[in-house]
Amino acid sequence: MDSEKLIYIFRHGESLEDTDRTVYERMSDEEIPLSSKGVLQALDLGSQMSGEIKSNNIQLYLSPSKRILQTAEFFTSRLAIDTKIDFKILNILRKQD
């Protein structure tokens, strides 16, 4: 019998785009990083989800933007050490205007 599969959907933490509207004058949308608060949000999400995720083999589907990749990095840093994480970066998941 196949093991149960669950899908969790979440967005990136707070980014500089949320706190500084002039950030687009200095960098492209893809380059915008998390704010300090966004880093803490991603770490907190990882801590919360570490009790929810029962599998030691997970897949993350990500857009290539910096804030998404940072969120994934901080999020996964709070998961169990033996968790195998497969990062799938998909251009189709880019922000659409």
C-alpha positions in Angstrom: 0.0 0.0 0.0 1.3 3.5 -0.9 2.1 5.8 1.9 -0.1 8.9 2.4 0.9 12.0 0.5 0.2 15.5 1.7 0.5 18.8 0.0 1.3 22.0 1.9 1.2 25.3 0.1 2.9 28.4 1.6 4.3 31.7 0.3 7.5 33.4 1.1 8.0 35.4 4.3 7.9 39.2 4.4 10.3 40.7 1.8 11.9 44.1 1.2 9.2 44.6 -1.3 6.7 44.7 1.6 8.7 47.2 3.6 10.3 49.4 1.0 8.4 50.4 -2.1 11.6 51.9 -3.6 13.4 48.6 -3.7 12.4 48.1 -7.3 14.6 51.1 -8.2 17.6 49.2 -7.0 16.9 45.6 -8.0 14.7 43.3 -10.1 11.8 41.5 -8.6 13.7 38.2 -8.7 16.5 39.6 -6.6 14.4 41.0 -3.8 15.4 39.2 -0.5 13.5 38.5 2.7 13.4 41.2 5.3 14.6 40.4 8.9 11.0 39.7 9.8 10.7 37.4 6.8 13.7 35.4 8.0 12.1 34.9 11.4 8.8 34.0 9.8 10.4 31.3 7.7 12.3 29.9 10.7 9.1 29.9 12.7 7.2 28.1 9.9 9.9 25.4 9.8 9.6 24.9 13.6 5.8 24.7 13.4 5.9 22.3 10.4 8.6 20.1 11.8 5.9 18.6 14.1 3.4 18.2 11.2 5.7 16.6 8.6 5.9 12.9 9.4 7.8 11.9 6.2 11.6 12.0 6.1 11.4 12.5 2.3 9.8 15.8 1.1 9.7 17.7 -2.2 9.6 21.5 -2.4 8.5 23.2 -5.6 9.9 26.7 -5.8 10.1 29.7 -8.0 13.6 30.9 -8.7 13.1 34.2 -6.8 15.6 35.0 -4.0 12.9 35.4 -1.4 11.4 32.0 -2.1 14.8 30.3 -2.1 15.6 32.0 1.2 12.3 31.0 2.7 12.9 27.4 1.7 16.5 27.5 3.2 15.4 28.8 6.5 12.2 26.7 6.6 14.2 23.4 6.0 16.9 24.3 8.5 14.3 23.6 11.2 13.2 20.2 9.9 14.7 16.9 11.3 18.3 16.3 10.3 17.5 13.0 8.6 14.9 14.6 6.3 15.7 14.2 2.6 14.7 17.3 0.8 14.3 17.5 -3.0 14.3 21.1 -4.2 12.6 21.5 -7.6 13.0 25.0 -9.0 10.4 25.7 -11.7 10.4 28.9 -13.8 6.7 28.4 -14.4 6.2 29.4 -10.7 7.5 32.9 -11.3 5.5 35.9 -10.2 3.1 37.0 -12.9 2.3 40.6 -13.7 
